[in-house]
Amino acid sequence: FGILAGGQASTTGGAGGTGGDYLTVTVGASPFTYVAPRNGYLYFDGGVYVQVDITRNGTTLTSTIVRGYLPLTMNDSAVLTFATPPTVYFVG
């Protein structure tokens, strides 16, 4: 399961959340940080986004994507900054 910074969080998914499944991510307060538990994709939809920052090996990329999949490798972090929280899943 992912590591969620700055507050309470939970994840659930099909088949016990093993590889190839999805995890439903409970989004905390903005900015919200999710760390990928393995290689996969962070899918988000809904909400009102301001910014998405993805950090890999100390390098951060910023995006203003409002809906879709973001590819992540194990231990990448994604910081979602928003006015209204999105629905988020980790698929991997």
N, C-alpha and C positions, 0 to 999 in steps of 0.2 A: 504494500500500500504506500501511497505517496506521503510525503511529509508536508504538513500544512503549517505555515508560520502565522503567528499573531492571533491565535484563538482556537476555539473548538472546531473540530472537523470530523467527518466520518466518510467512509467510502464503502460502497457495496457493489457487487457485480455478479454476473452469471458464473456458474461453476466455481464458486469460491474465490473469484478474483484472480484466477491463474492466467498465465500467458495466453493471448488470443481472445481474451474476454474484455469486458468493459467494466470500469469502475465509475459509479456515480459519485461525484465530488460535491460535498457540501461546502459552498463558498462562504467564507467569513467576510469580515469588513474589508473595505478598500483601503489601501492596496492589499491584494490577496496573493500570496505566494504558494505555488504548487511545485514540488520537486518530483520529477518522474521516477517511479520505482523500477522501471525497465524501459527498453526501447518501445516506442509507440507514438500515439498521436493524442494531443489534447484537443477535444472538440468542445466548442462553446457556441451558444446561440442565445438570443434574447438579451435583455438588459441594455444598458446604455454605456458604451465603452468610451474611455478617453484614450487609453494606451495599453499596449501589451509589450512587455520587455522579456526577451528570452536570453538567458545567460548559459553559455557553454564554455568550459575551460577558461573562465575569467573574461570572456568577451561577451558583451551585451548588444543585442540587436533590438531595435524598437520598431513596432508595427502598429498600424491603426486598423487592422483587419477587424471587421465587426461580426463575422460569422464564418465558421469553418473549422478546419483541422490544422493544427500546428504540429509538425514532426518534432519529437523530442527523443534524445537518447538518454540512457540511464543517468540520473543525477543532474540533468539539465533542470534549470528552474524557469518558471514562467510567472511573471508578476502581472496580474490583471488590475488595472486601475479603472474604476467605473463609478458612475453615479447611481445606477441601478444594477444589482447583481445578475449575472448571466446564469444559464443552466450549463453545467460543465460535466463532461465525461472524459475519462482517460481510456483509450482503446489501445490494447497492446497484448 
